[in-house]
Amino acid sequence: MQPNPRLPVVSPEAAFVPFHEVAGRPHVVVDGPASPGTVLGLSHWPDGGVPDELAADTSAEIVANYLDAGAAGPPVELVTNNHFDEDGLLAAWLLLERPEGNARLLAIRAAEAGDFHTWSRPRDAWAALALMAAAERATTPFPEVLRALNTGGGHDPAGAITIALLPRVEAILGDPERFRRLWEPRWHEVERDVEALDSGAAAIEEIPEADLAIVRSPRPLTRLAVCSRVRAMRLIHAPGDGRLWLEHRYETWVRYASRPLPPRVDLTPILDALQRIETLPGRWRFEGVDSPQGRLALVDANGAPVPSGLSPERLAREVAAGSNLARSG
């Protein structure tokens, strides 16, 4: 491994600090945006500032790349993130604990299940579900997490939750079966939805030329049941109650590195056309390409999706036509 003086060295004594406590001091940000004082971004966010040679799909894998990159620059002792999720927690854990071998792979797989809802082994999804449930008031068994959630001061508790859970990550990754009560309720939902897809009670129709898939189901399906089965990055959901919405997968919001993805297309120009052909009450709204989900939906006054008179096929045609027009223009 050649020394790389362009990459700051995360000190062995480095500590995770909540985002609001950084206050412009030199720091590394994992899985979040660069901000004043960021000397190294190890984040797949669009504004995460990751060096190109470290780029990867998840922030956890970016950190794994960093650990192998021979960092030899100035030392830095603060690590932070501006939110809590599985990828961010796992990225911080990898950076601070620096495990070797299989532990890194387990962390990367759990981060993919958490962020992208893709998995090939159930245990990776179990670990992601357990980590998220461990951070929630209604399901955590850990007193230190409850203390973090009850901390006042008007600050987002994300940083305090991360600090509370960092010592628990290794055990959850290594033996998620021990934490069955954390992941099993959600996993039952995933199994139910997988069975619906396998039995034909629900179905996914891909339209590769439009980077679209239509998900037809008797109820909304969990992303963990859907995303590993479909390559398209735009999903039209038709959950059987008349509601209809399109969402962009999270892979298209971050700096995804393992394969090229079609860029998001601004669907605002098709809103008027959708409104003209809509036969039920509501307003067609597009959240925008910069929104993590980039949802297009017929919504009520509160922004909640409502039943549409359009068929999924008609919405797919309008989206495809609008995308082609935007790309040709």
N, C-alpha and C positions, 0 to 999 in steps of 0.2 A: 504494500500500500504506500503510495507516494504522498508525502505531506502536502496539504493544500492550505497555504497561508491565507487564501481568500475566504475560507470558512471559519467563523469564530468557533472557539472551543467551548463547549458547555462544560463548566467546571464540575468535578465530581461532587462538590458541595452545593451545587445548584439546587434551588428550591422552586416549587410552583407557588405563584402568588396570584391572587384574584386580579382581574383586569383593572379594576378601579384603583388598585393599590400601586400599580406600576408607576403612574405619575411621571411618565417621560423618562424614567431611568432605562439604561440599556437592558434589553431583554430579547429573548427568543419567543416568537408567537407560534403556537401549534394549532392548526385547524381553525384559524381565525384571520381577520384582516391585519395587515401591517398598520402601525400607528406610531405617533411620536416616540422615539426611543427604540424602535424595532431595529436590531442589528442583524437579525436573521429570521426569515420567514420559512417555517416548515409546515406549509399549509397548502391545500389544493384549492382554496378559495380563489376567485378571480383576482382579488387584490391581496393575495397572501404573500407575494414577493418571493416565492421559492426560486432558487437558482435552477436554471434549465437542466443542469446535469443531475439534479436530485428529483426531478419531476416524476410523479407516480399518480395512480388513481386516487388513493386515499392518503390522508395526512399521516396515518400510521406507517404506510409503506414509504412515504417521503422521509420520515424519521429513520426507518431502517436503512434507507440509502445513505442518509447523512452519517449514520454510525459506521458505515463502511467506506466513507469518503476521505478519511485521513485529515480531518479538520486540524489546522495548525495555526489559526489566526488568534486574535486577542481573546482572552477569556471573558465569559459572560456567566452570570450567576442567577439570573431570574428567568423563569419560564412562565408563560401565561396563555390564556385563551379567553375569548369574550363570551362564550356560551358553553353549555354542557350538552354533550352527546357522546355516543359510544366511540366514534372515531377520535374525537378530541381527547377523551380520557385515555384511550389506548395509546395515542401518539405521545401524550405527556408521560405515561408510564414507561414506554419504550425509551424515551429520551433520558429519563431520570434513573431508571433501573438498569438499562442496557443489558437485557437478557440475551442469551445466545441461542442459536439453532432453532429448535422446534417452537420455542416460546414466541419468537418473532413471527413465525408463520401463523401460529394460532391467533396472535393479535391482529395481523393483517386480514385474515379471513373473517374474524369477528367484526372488524371495522367495515369490511365490504358488506356483510349482512346488515349491519346497522345503518349505514349510509345509503346503500344502493338496493338493499333487500334481495341480494343475490347470494346464493349459497349452493354448495353441492353436498355438504355433510350436515345433518341436523345439529350436531354439537356446536357448529359455528354459529348457527342461528340461536341456539339455546344460550350461548354465552352472551350474544348481543342483547337478547331479550332480558337476560338476568341482570346485566349491567344497567340497563335503563330502568327496570323495575326497582333495582336497589337504590336508585336516586329519587324515587317518588314517595311522597308522604304516605300514601295509602298502602304501599306494598313493601317498603324497606324494612328489613329486620335489624338494621344497624343503628344503634343510638347516636353515633357520631354524625350520621346523615340527618337524623331528626334535629339534632342540635344545629347543624348547618342551616337547615330549612327554617328553623325558628329564630335565627340570628336577625336582629333588626337592623336599623340604620338606613333603611331605604335603598340598600344596594342589592343587585341581582345576586342570588345565592349560588350561582353557577360555580364560581371559583371555590367557595367553601365546600360545596358538594364534591368537586373534583379532589380537593385535598383529603376529604373524609374517605373517599373510595379508592384512592391510589393504593393503600395497603391491602385492599381486597382483590385487586385485579388478578394477581397471579393465581390465587386459589380458584376464582371463577373460571378463568381460562383453562386451567389445568384439569379441573374436574367439575364441569358444569352440572353433572348429575347430582352432586351434593346440594345444589341450589335449585332443585326441581321446583320447589314451591314458588320461586320467583318467575320462572319462565313457563311453567306448565299451563297456566290459564290462557295465555296468549297462544301457546303452541297448539292447544286444542282448536283454536279458531283457524290456525294455519292448516292443520290436518283436515278440518271440515271443508275448507275451501279447496285444498288439493284434491280431496275426494270428489267434490263437485266438478272440478275440471276433468278428472279421470273418468268420471261416469258420464260426462256429456251434459250434466245439469247446468254447467257453465261452460263457456267456450271462448277461445281467443282466435280472432281472425286477423292475420297479418296482411298488411298492404305494403310490401317492401319498397315499391317505387315511390311511395309517399312518406316513408318512415313513420307509418301509422299502424296501430293495432286497435281493434275494437274488442273490448272485454264485455261480453254479455253474461249476465249472471242474475240469479233470483234475489241477490242482495249484494251490497258492496263487498268486494273481496279484499283480503289482506294483501299488502304489497309483497310480503314474503311468499305468498302462494303464486303470485303473478309474475314477478320480475325475472325470476330465473328461467321462465318458460318463453320469454319473448325477447326478440332482438331490437324491435322498434323502440325508439326513444320518445314517441308521442303516443299516449294511450287515451282512447275514447272509452269512457266508462258508461255502460248502459245497465244499471243494476236492477232493472225490472219494475221500478216504481214510477217510471216516466221521466225521472231525472236523467240528464245527459251532460257530461262535461268532459273536456279534454285537459290532460295535464302533461307537462314535460317531465321526463324523469330527471332526477337530481344529477345524474351523470353529465347532462348537458349544461348544467349551471357551473360546475366546478371545472378546473383544468384537468380534464380526463386525458390520460397519457397512453394507455395500452393499445388503443386503436382510434383512428379518426372517426369522429361523429359528425353527422350533418349539423351545421350551425342552426340555432334557433331562428325562427322567422317571426317577425312582428305580425301578429294576426289582427291588429287594430283595424286595418283597412277592410276586413270582411265583416266587421260588426254591423254596419248598416245593412248589408245584404242579408245577414242572418236575421236581423230585426224585421226586415220586410217580409220574409217568408215564414216567420214564426207565427203560430196560430194560437198560442196560449199566453197568459199574462207573464210578464217578467221583462228583464232587460239583459241583453247579451253583453257580457263584460269580459275583457281580457286583462289579466294582471300585468302583462308586460314581459318582455324577454329577460329582464333583470331580476324578476321574482324567482326564488328558488324552484317553485313548482310551475310558474307560468301558466296558470289555469285559465281556460276559456270555458265559460258556463253561462247558462240562463239563470239569473239570480233574482231574488226578491229584494225588497228595500233594505234588508239587513245584510245582503251579500251572500245569502245561503242559496245553493242550487235548488231550483224548483223544476217541476215537470215541464218538458218541452214537447211541442207538437211535431218536431222534426224526428226523422229516423236516424239511427247511428250512421247509416250509409249516406244519407244526405249531408249530414255534418261532415263526414269524411271527404265527400266530394268538394264541398265548399272550402274546407281547410286545404285540401290538395291543390285546388285551383288558385286559391289565394297565395299559397306558398310558391307555386310555379311562377305566378305573376311577379311576386316580390323578387325572386331570384333572377328572372329575366330582365327585370328593371334595373 
